[in-house]
Amino acid sequence: MFYGLSKFLKQLLPKQLFYRGLLIVALPIIILQVTISIVFFDSLWIKTNIGMTRALVGEIKTFIDTYNKEGVDQSFVENTFEQYLDIDVVYFQDEKFSDLMNEKWYSPIDRSLRRELKSKHLKYWFDTSKFKNKINLKIQNGDDYFEFFIPRERLTSTSVRIFALWITLPAILIVAIAIIFLKNQTRPIKKLAEASKKFGRGEDIEEFVPSGASEIRQAGYEFEKMRKRILRHLNQRSEMLSGISHDLRTPLTRMKLQLALIKDKNLIDRFSSDIDEMEKMLNEYLQFSSESNKEQNEEFEFNKLILDVIDNFNNNMIKFNNGEKFYFNGRKLSIKRCLNNLIENSTKFSNNIEIEFLKLKGNILIILEDNGPGIPIQERENVFKPFYKIDKSRSEKSSSVGLGLSISSDIIRSHGGKIELSDSKLGGLKVVISLPF
């Protein structure tokens, strides 16, 4: 039960830190202001209005009773009432009285006045909105009626406007200050998140300068240290492997020269194929290493890049479902190499290839399907390992060295994306590349 309630509340709460912080600051202020307002209106304003209305109705009832007494100078009573109570009175004789009125149930003044007039058993009609500073009230008196023009301040306290002003303005001011403060506090977190996102996608970023609170600064310093360690490690790895690959070319060349001295043709052919395969491995890795180290991010049209790669194969069996035109920021040559490796693998083992480009929910998808033999489920993770081959016969047919998928996976992951293999609707292999933008 509590888990379900907690899950429901989490769905209602905002997801961003700024709005959560604003909610923490603003919600108590709003609750406090509403509570104070309810207490004020209930215990002070409404009760005060009721008391003032009761006193006024009592005065009017006294006036009518005095006016109707025998032997009383009615003009004197009327003048006294107008002079000392500031209420204008008009007496209408032989005038038809109607108590039909538009009752405003939402108005506290109307409710209080109506309740007090009924308690005095008076037949009445009134309008509290016709005049700005006066309230028009009619009271039946036998076949005649009185019409009173009462100052509005006799029924309600004018301090409510001042109270509403003073209770609203400070709340707005506090919330405005909180918004400015929270904006300044969340901005460094957004900068850190943006830098992490770019670095995760393999983009070159300048040295990150931490700012904000001490905890956020500490996180920024640790991120910068981590970024430098990762870059240093990647550079050392690439330089070491490039050096090893370069140094191995010399003994391979010597081995080729020594093969020329061997007279056994079968032995020469067997050794030559092994040496050629090793040389192809070294050349492929050296090419990838040099490209990835030198290439910078650039903005390019992704759809056109796919079309350029397909055109290079000059293969009518490749069908491309071109989606919405989209510009992507990344290492163009590396992504082109990745697509080239994947399409080349498909052309070697199939004669029907379909490629689709989609854009959805912050990611672009490149889906490649073919009708080839596919890759067994248990081998789909292994094929991304360097120099791994599913079976020797397939490798000989394709002259593969086992680096194509490994390099493709490395390129996609360096851009913050992922590459997945599954069964195709065409009967072969389905490759799905997902890249964030």
BELQUIGI-V10338 format. One record per residue. RES is the residue in three letters. D_CENTER is the distance of its C-alpha to the mean C-alpha in Angstrom with 2 decimals. Layout:
RES/D_CENTER, RES/D_CENTER
//
This chain:
MET/28.65, PHE/26.88, TYR/24.68, GLY/23.63, LEU/23.04, SER/20.98, LYS/18.80, PHE/18.47, LEU/17.54, LYS/14.83, GLN/13.24, LEU/13.64, LEU/12.39, PRO/8.97, LYS/7.30, GLN/7.04, LEU/10.69, PHE/11.12, TYR/10.56, ARG/12.58, GLY/15.18, LEU/15.39, LEU/15.93, ILE/18.63, VAL/20.33, ALA/20.10, LEU/20.86, PRO/24.31, ILE/25.18, ILE/24.47, ILE/26.43, LEU/29.21, GLN/29.48, VAL/29.61, THR/32.21, ILE/34.31, SER/34.20, ILE/35.34, VAL/38.08, PHE/39.19, PHE/39.40, ASP/41.05, SER/43.52, LEU/44.23, TRP/43.42, ILE/44.20, LYS/47.22, THR/48.48, ASN/48.20, ILE/50.06, GLY/52.81, MET/53.15, THR/53.26, ARG/55.82, ALA/58.01, LEU/57.86, VAL/58.76, GLY/61.53, GLU/62.90, ILE/62.83, LYS/64.57, THR/67.16, PHE/67.72, ILE/68.33, ASP/70.63, THR/72.59, TYR/72.77, ASN/74.27, LYS/76.96, GLU/80.51, GLY/82.25, VAL/79.11, ASP/78.80, GLN/75.65, SER/75.28, PHE/75.46, VAL/72.74, GLU/70.48, ASN/71.03, THR/70.53, PHE/67.25, GLU/65.95, GLN/67.25, TYR/66.02, LEU/62.87, ASP/61.62, ILE/61.32, ASP/62.82, VAL/64.84, VAL/66.22, TYR/68.60, PHE/68.92, GLN/72.07, ASP/72.56, GLU/69.01, LYS/67.01, PHE/64.13, SER/60.93, ASP/58.32, LEU/55.75, MET/52.55, ASN/48.81, GLU/47.58, LYS/44.22, TRP/43.14, TYR/39.93, SER/42.00, PRO/43.21, ILE/46.23, ASP/47.32, ARG/47.01, SER/49.03, LEU/51.70, ARG/52.08, ARG/52.47, GLU/55.10, LEU/57.09, LYS/57.28, SER/58.50, LYS/61.40, HIS/62.22, LEU/61.92, LYS/61.36, TYR/58.79, TRP/56.55, PHE/54.03, ASP/51.27, THR/48.90, SER/46.92, LYS/49.73, PHE/50.61, LYS/48.40, ASN/50.58, LYS/52.90, ILE/52.81, ASN/55.26, LEU/57.08, LYS/60.00, ILE/62.22, GLN/64.96, ASN/68.46, GLY/70.88, ASP/71.25, ASP/69.74, TYR/66.47, PHE/65.19, GLU/62.30, PHE/60.59, PHE/58.31, ILE/56.53, PRO/54.47, ARG/50.84, GLU/50.88, ARG/53.51, LEU/50.89, THR/47.63, SER/46.67, THR/45.14, SER/43.48, VAL/40.48, ARG/39.00, ILE/39.47, PHE/37.99, ALA/34.88, LEU/34.54, TRP/34.94, ILE/32.61, THR/29.77, LEU/29.99, PRO/29.79, ALA/26.73, ILE/24.93, LEU/26.24, ILE/25.10, VAL/21.51, ALA/21.52, ILE/22.94, ALA/20.37, ILE/17.48, ILE/19.41, PHE/20.20, LEU/16.74, LYS/15.50, ASN/18.48, GLN/17.90, THR/14.30, ARG/15.13, PRO/17.43, ILE/15.00, LYS/12.60, LYS/15.89, LEU/17.01, ALA/13.99, GLU/14.40, ALA/18.13, SER/17.89, LYS/15.87, LYS/18.52, PHE/21.33, GLY/20.30, ARG/20.47, GLY/23.88, GLU/23.30, ASP/25.67, ILE/24.23, GLU/26.30, GLU/27.23, PHE/24.34, VAL/25.32, PRO/23.87, SER/23.25, GLY/22.15, ALA/23.48, SER/26.07, GLU/23.96, ILE/21.27, ARG/24.24, GLN/25.79, ALA/22.79, GLY/22.85, TYR/26.62, GLU/26.43, PHE/23.89, GLU/26.27, LYS/29.22, MET/27.66, ARG/26.79, LYS/30.38, ARG/31.87, ILE/30.04, LEU/31.09, ARG/34.59, HIS/34.81, LEU/33.67, ASN/36.13, GLN/38.91, ARG/38.38, SER/38.41, GLU/41.42, MET/43.28, LEU/42.81, SER/43.59, GLY/46.69, ILE/47.81, SER/47.30, HIS/49.21, ASP/52.02, LEU/52.51, ARG/53.42, THR/56.72, PRO/58.14, LEU/57.01, THR/58.99, ARG/62.01, MET/61.75, LYS/61.87, LEU/64.99, GLN/66.63, LEU/65.98, ALA/68.22, LEU/71.11, ILE/70.74, LYS/73.07, ASP/71.47, LYS/69.43, ASN/67.49, LEU/66.50, ILE/65.47, ASP/63.23, ARG/61.53, PHE/60.92, SER/59.85, SER/57.08, ASP/55.75, ILE/55.91, ASP/54.21, GLU/51.36, MET/50.96, GLU/51.08, LYS/48.44, MET/46.13, LEU/46.68, ASN/46.24, GLU/42.99, TYR/41.48, LEU/42.84, GLN/41.34, PHE/37.88, SER/38.15, SER/39.32, GLU/36.61, SER/33.69, ASN/35.07, LYS/35.72, GLU/32.91, GLN/30.10, ASN/26.71, GLU/26.89, GLU/25.06, PHE/26.79, GLU/26.66, PHE/25.99, ASN/27.81, LYS/30.88, LEU/30.97, ILE/31.23, LEU/33.95, ASP/35.85, VAL/35.92, ILE/37.15, ASP/39.78, ASN/41.23, PHE/42.26, ASN/44.05, ASN/43.65, ASN/43.70, MET/42.46, ILE/38.90, LYS/36.73, PHE/33.39, ASN/30.86, ASN/29.20, GLY/25.66, GLU/23.67, LYS/24.61, PHE/22.13, TYR/22.44, PHE/21.60, ASN/22.06, GLY/24.26, ARG/27.91, LYS/29.45, LEU/32.82, SER/31.49, ILE/29.27, LYS/32.30, ARG/34.47, CYS/32.15, LEU/32.23, ASN/35.94, ASN/36.65, LEU/34.91, ILE/36.56, GLU/39.87, ASN/39.83, SER/39.33, THR/42.14, LYS/44.51, PHE/44.26, SER/43.34, ASN/44.30, ASN/41.30, ILE/37.85, GLU/34.72, ILE/31.63, GLU/28.37, PHE/25.37, LEU/21.97, LYS/18.47, LEU/15.57, LYS/11.95, GLY/11.90, ASN/15.53, ILE/18.97, LEU/21.72, ILE/25.42, ILE/27.59, LEU/31.31, GLU/33.85, ASP/37.65, ASN/40.74, GLY/42.15, PRO/43.23, GLY/39.71, ILE/39.08, PRO/39.86, ILE/37.01, GLN/38.60, GLU/38.75, ARG/35.19, GLU/34.07, ASN/37.42, VAL/37.39, PHE/34.70, LYS/37.15, PRO/39.25, PHE/42.68, TYR/42.19, LYS/44.06, ILE/44.05, ASP/47.74, LYS/50.35, SER/51.56, ARG/48.17, SER/47.80, GLU/51.24, LYS/50.53, SER/47.40, SER/48.70, SER/45.47, VAL/45.23, GLY/42.13, LEU/39.72, GLY/37.91, LEU/35.20, SER/34.95, ILE/34.35, SER/31.85, SER/29.85, ASP/30.02, ILE/28.77, ILE/25.74, ARG/24.83, SER/25.34, HIS/22.57, GLY/20.15, GLY/20.84, LYS/23.12, ILE/26.16, GLU/27.41, LEU/30.77, SER/31.74, ASP/34.37, SER/34.51, LYS/35.41, LEU/38.19, GLY/39.76, GLY/38.92, LEU/35.91, LYS/32.27, VAL/30.17, VAL/26.37, ILE/24.70, SER/20.91, LEU/19.56, PRO/16.02, PHE/15.41
//
